[in-house]
């Protein structure tokens, strides 16, 4: 284990804590030492803009503005099928996505992939208010906003608040592109050389493999950070967001990232075509 710890920031969501539990808790032989910070995803996007952490989870929607400081690791991220963000509303608020172009939408962050996808699908930017992802369902149910853009475990629980799905942006993306949806990635700061970055990438893969092989050792850490989430929701969350792309982006994953950035540029959501750099 290296003496000087790397700063590693990720969210308290079960997919992240599951992937990083073994690395975080020093359960791997010959793995880089890490000092962990857990934060909401939009806070992580903001911190990455300031180059705060050497290793950090971010939204793919934020990455075009971060390529002057970071590179993308191939492991540890969130990509997949059937796992996209949902636009939800109270029954009767609108009949389809186009009805929400002028309605107030709660979003989990300006630089989240979810908000990038909403703008791509809608063809414009609706009026928005930003709030923590776990506050959005309540804001919609109470009538404080017309609709909400939900991510993470909220997709499993929103119906209990009497809300309905307007559109599944993951389905929209997959139907439009035939590609998996890129949600979040692990970045490594440019002051870490390629050899060490590859060692970190390998450690993340081994951390995920350890979690899959030693469930009983990992799940107490995951449960500790899964606030107000029952075991069934937590397990569904992990099953959906931790998949083959968490181990390695692969060629298809890279194609999906490039396609997202190309479309965002064409829609003038990002100012120029980002050239992502992968470790």
C-alpha positions as CSV (number, residue, x, y, z in Angstrom):
1,X,0.0,0.0,0.0
2,X,1.3,3.5,-0.9
3,X,2.1,5.8,2.1
4,X,0.6,9.0,0.8
5,X,-3.1,8.6,0.3
6,X,-4.9,9.8,-2.8
7,X,-8.0,11.9,-2.3
8,X,-11.0,9.9,-3.6
9,X,-14.4,11.4,-3.8
10,X,-17.6,9.6,-4.7
11,X,-21.3,9.7,-3.8
12,X,-23.0,7.8,-0.9
13,X,-25.2,6.0,-3.3
14,X,-25.1,2.2,-3.1
15,X,-23.5,1.7,-6.6
16,X,-20.5,3.8,-5.6
17,X,-20.1,2.5,-2.0
18,X,-20.4,-1.1,-3.3
19,X,-17.7,-0.6,-6.0
20,X,-15.3,1.2,-3.7
21,X,-15.9,-0.5,-0.4
22,X,-13.0,-2.9,-0.5
23,X,-10.6,-0.1,-1.7
24,X,-11.9,2.4,0.8
25,X,-11.6,-0.1,3.7
26,X,-8.1,-1.4,2.8
27,X,-9.3,-4.9,2.0
28,X,-7.1,-5.3,-1.1
29,X,-3.4,-6.3,-1.3
30,X,-1.0,-3.8,-2.9
31,X,-3.7,-1.2,-3.6
32,X,-3.2,2.6,-3.6
33,X,-4.0,4.2,-0.3
34,X,-7.0,6.5,-0.5
35,X,-8.5,9.2,1.7
36,X,-12.3,9.2,0.9
37,X,-14.8,12.0,0.8
38,X,-18.5,11.2,0.2
39,X,-20.6,14.0,-1.5
40,X,-23.7,14.6,-3.6
41,X,-23.0,14.3,-7.3
42,X,-23.5,17.9,-8.2
43,X,-21.1,18.9,-5.3
44,X,-18.6,16.5,-6.9
45,X,-19.1,18.2,-10.3
46,X,-18.4,21.6,-8.7
47,X,-15.3,20.3,-6.8
48,X,-13.9,18.8,-10.0
49,X,-14.2,22.1,-11.7
50,X,-11.8,23.4,-9.0
51,X,-9.5,20.4,-9.3
52,X,-10.1,19.6,-5.6
53,X,-9.7,15.8,-5.7
54,X,-7.1,13.6,-7.3
55,X,-9.8,10.9,-8.0
56,X,-13.4,11.7,-8.3
57,X,-16.8,10.6,-9.5
58,X,-18.5,13.1,-11.8
59,X,-21.4,13.3,-14.2
60,X,-20.7,12.8,-17.8
61,X,-22.6,16.0,-18.3
62,X,-19.8,17.8,-16.5
63,X,-16.8,16.2,-18.2
64,X,-16.6,18.5,-21.3
65,X,-15.5,21.3,-18.9
66,X,-13.0,19.1,-17.0
67,X,-10.8,17.7,-19.7
68,X,-8.1,20.3,-19.1
69,X,-7.5,18.9,-15.6
70,X,-8.6,15.2,-15.6
71,X,-8.6,12.0,-17.6
72,X,-11.3,9.3,-17.5
73,X,-10.7,5.9,-15.9
74,X,-12.2,3.0,-17.7
75,X,-13.5,1.3,-14.4
76,X,-15.8,2.4,-11.6
77,X,-18.3,4.5,-13.6
78,X,-22.0,4.2,-14.3
79,X,-23.1,3.3,-17.8
80,X,-25.8,0.9,-18.8
81,X,-29.2,0.2,-20.3
82,X,-32.6,0.7,-18.6
83,X,-31.0,2.9,-16.0
84,X,-31.6,6.4,-17.3
85,X,-33.1,9.4,-15.4
86,X,-36.9,9.9,-15.3
87,X,-39.0,13.0,-15.7
88,X,-41.9,12.7,-13.2
89,X,-45.0,14.8,-12.4
90,X,-48.3,14.8,-10.7
91,X,-51.1,13.0,-12.6
92,X,-52.7,15.4,-15.1
93,X,-49.9,17.9,-15.1
94,X,-49.1,17.2,-18.8
95,X,-49.7,14.6,-21.5
96,X,-46.1,14.3,-22.8
97,X,-42.6,15.7,-22.7
98,X,-43.4,18.6,-25.0
99,X,-45.9,19.9,-22.4
100,X,-43.1,20.6,-20.0
101,X,-41.1,23.0,-22.1
102,X,-42.4,26.0,-20.1
103,X,-43.1,24.3,-16.8
104,X,-40.8,24.5,-13.8
105,X,-38.7,21.4,-13.4
106,X,-36.6,20.4,-10.4
107,X,-33.2,19.1,-11.5
108,X,-30.4,17.4,-9.5
109,X,-27.8,19.8,-11.0
110,X,-27.0,21.9,-14.0
111,X,-24.0,19.7,-15.0
112,X,-25.6,16.4,-14.4
113,X,-26.0,14.0,-17.4
114,X,-29.7,13.9,-16.5
115,X,-30.1,17.6,-17.3
116,X,-28.1,17.2,-20.5
117,X,-30.4,14.4,-21.6
118,X,-33.5,16.4,-20.7
119,X,-32.4,19.3,-22.9
120,X,-31.5,16.9,-25.8
121,X,-34.8,15.2,-25.6
122,X,-36.9,18.3,-25.2
123,X,-34.9,20.3,-27.8
124,X,-34.7,23.3,-25.5
125,X,-33.9,24.4,-21.9
126,X,-37.0,24.5,-19.7
127,X,-37.3,26.7,-16.5
128,X,-35.5,24.8,-13.8
129,X,-34.6,24.9,-10.1
130,X,-31.7,22.9,-8.7
131,X,-32.0,20.8,-5.6
132,X,-30.5,17.7,-4.0
133,X,-31.7,14.6,-5.9
134,X,-33.4,13.1,-2.7
135,X,-35.6,16.2,-2.3
136,X,-37.0,16.3,-5.8
137,X,-39.9,13.7,-5.3
138,X,-41.2,15.6,-2.3
139,X,-41.0,18.9,-4.2
140,X,-43.1,17.5,-7.1
141,X,-45.6,15.8,-4.8
142,X,-46.2,19.0,-2.8
143,X,-46.7,21.2,-5.9
144,X,-43.6,23.3,-5.3
145,X,-42.5,22.4,-8.9
146,X,-44.4,21.1,-11.9
147,X,-42.1,18.2,-12.6
148,X,-38.9,16.6,-11.4
149,X,-35.9,15.0,-13.0
150,X,-35.0,12.0,-10.8
151,X,-31.9,9.9,-10.6
152,X,-30.4,7.2,-8.4
153,X,-32.9,5.3,-6.1
154,X,-35.7,7.7,-6.6
155,X,-36.7,5.8,-9.7
156,X,-37.7,2.9,-7.4
157,X,-39.7,5.0,-4.9
158,X,-41.5,7.9,-6.7
159,X,-44.7,6.0,-7.4
160,X,-45.3,5.7,-3.7
161,X,-45.8,9.5,-3.6
162,X,-48.6,9.3,-6.2
163,X,-46.4,10.5,-9.1
164,X,-46.2,9.3,-12.7
165,X,-43.5,9.0,-15.2
166,X,-43.6,11.5,-18.1
167,X,-40.6,10.1,-19.9
168,X,-37.7,7.7,-19.3
169,X,-34.7,9.5,-20.7
170,X,-32.7,6.3,-20.8
171,X,-35.3,4.7,-23.1
172,X,-35.2,7.9,-25.2
173,X,-31.4,7.8,-25.5
174,X,-31.3,4.0,-26.2
175,X,-34.0,4.2,-28.8
176,X,-32.4,7.2,-30.5
177,X,-28.8,5.9,-30.5
178,X,-28.9,2.2,-29.8
179,X,-26.1,2.8,-27.2
180,X,-26.0,2.5,-23.5
181,X,-26.4,5.7,-21.5
182,X,-23.3,7.3,-20.0
183,X,-24.2,8.6,-16.5
184,X,-21.1,9.0,-14.4
185,X,-17.4,8.4,-14.6
186,X,-14.3,8.2,-12.3
187,X,-11.7,10.8,-13.2
188,X,-8.0,11.0,-12.4
189,X,-6.3,14.3,-12.1
190,X,-3.5,15.1,-14.6
191,X,-0.8,15.4,-12.0
192,X,-1.0,11.6,-11.5
193,X,1.1,9.8,-14.2
194,X,-0.2,7.1,-16.5
195,X,1.5,4.2,-14.7
196,X,-0.1,5.1,-11.4
197,X,-3.4,5.9,-13.0
198,X,-3.5,2.4,-14.5
199,X,-2.7,0.9,-11.1
200,X,-5.6,2.8,-9.6
201,X,-7.9,1.6,-12.5
202,X,-6.8,-1.9,-11.7
203,X,-7.5,-1.4,-8.0
204,X,-11.0,-0.3,-8.7
205,X,-11.7,-3.4,-10.8
206,X,-10.3,-5.5,-8.0
207,X,-12.5,-3.7,-5.5
208,X,-15.6,-4.5,-7.5
209,X,-14.5,-8.1,-7.9
210,X,-14.0,-8.3,-4.1
211,X,-17.5,-6.9,-3.5
212,X,-19.1,-9.5,-5.8
213,X,-17.2,-12.3,-4.1
214,X,-17.5,-11.1,-0.5
215,X,-21.0,-9.7,-0.1
216,X,-21.2,-10.1,3.7
217,X,-18.0,-8.1,4.1
218,X,-19.1,-5.2,1.9
219,X,-22.8,-4.7,2.6
220,X,-22.4,-3.2,6.1
221,X,-20.5,-0.3,4.5
222,X,-23.1,0.1,1.8
223,X,-26.0,0.1,4.3
224,X,-24.3,2.6,6.5
225,X,-24.4,5.2,3.8
226,X,-27.7,4.2,2.2
227,X,-29.8,6.8,4.1
228,X,-33.5,6.0,4.4
229,X,-33.3,3.1,2.0
230,X,-34.5,-0.4,2.6
231,X,-32.6,-3.4,1.6
232,X,-34.8,-4.2,-1.4
233,X,-34.3,-0.8,-2.9
234,X,-30.6,-0.9,-2.2
235,X,-30.2,-4.2,-3.9
236,X,-32.2,-3.1,-6.9
237,X,-30.0,0.0,-7.1
238,X,-26.8,-2.0,-7.1
239,X,-28.2,-4.5,-9.6
240,X,-29.2,-1.7,-12.1
241,X,-26.2,0.6,-11.9
242,X,-23.3,-1.9,-11.3
243,X,-22.8,-3.9,-14.4
244,X,-20.2,-4.9,-17.0
245,X,-19.5,-1.2,-17.8
246,X,-18.5,-0.7,-14.2
247,X,-15.7,-3.1,-14.7
248,X,-14.6,-1.5,-18.1
249,X,-16.2,1.0,-20.4
250,X,-15.1,-1.1,-23.4
251,X,-15.5,0.0,-27.1
252,X,-19.3,0.4,-26.8
253,X,-19.0,2.6,-23.7
254,X,-16.5,4.9,-25.3
255,X,-18.7,5.2,-28.4
256,X,-21.6,6.2,-26.1
257,X,-19.6,8.9,-24.5
258,X,-18.5,10.3,-27.8
259,X,-22.0,10.3,-29.1
260,X,-23.3,12.1,-26.0
261,X,-20.7,14.9,-26.3
262,X,-21.3,15.2,-30.1
263,X,-25.1,15.6,-29.6
264,X,-24.6,18.1,-26.8
265,X,-22.4,20.2,-28.9
266,X,-24.8,20.1,-31.9
267,X,-27.6,21.2,-29.5
268,X,-25.3,24.0,-28.2
269,X,-25.5,22.7,-24.7
270,X,-21.7,22.6,-24.6
271,X,-19.6,25.2,-26.5
272,X,-17.3,22.9,-28.4
273,X,-16.8,19.2,-29.1
274,X,-15.1,17.7,-26.1
275,X,-12.3,15.3,-26.7
276,X,-12.4,12.9,-23.8
277,X,-9.1,11.4,-22.7
278,X,-9.2,7.9,-21.3
279,X,-6.5,6.2,-19.2
